[in-house]
């Protein structure tokens, strides 16, 4: 990364976890600013997307209090048209110079749009994933150590664990956590 670089990082953050935290703290060591896009911002109260965009903003903002560079958290709704998605993201975000993503579709779309992309190493991907955390919530297994303490606190304030369990029970097609 070069000086005066604003980096874009996007995720669903359902919930924000230690893997996200590790990547963002690493980006923060090099970038001048970070734009954090909350993908699928319109979705909530679903088994795969239990938290609202506002709740995810709260999780991220509280967890990144030690980040030394400025950051912006921007909710970005899906538009369901991949060919237009990068333009949509850019219209919702401050300008950025570089994208960090490990998602193959996100990487492809930004590269095709001529935007530089870096794919960071995933942090303990087997356990640090929203799917795994939601699964543990549903089955009553320990998940607290997979999220920053501030995120755990937000989820407890929201009674989020109970919400995740209820959404899994309510899903008539079977739990798709």
ABEGO torsion letter per residue (X at the ends): XBBGBBBBBBBAGOBBBAAAAAAAAAAAAABABBBBBBBGAABBGBAABABBAAAAAAAAAAAAAABABBBBBBBBBBAGBAAAAAAAAAAABBBBABBBBABAAAAAAAAAAGBBBBBBBBBGAAABBAAAAAAAAAAGBBAAAABBAAAAAAAAAAGAAAAAAAAAAABAAEBAX
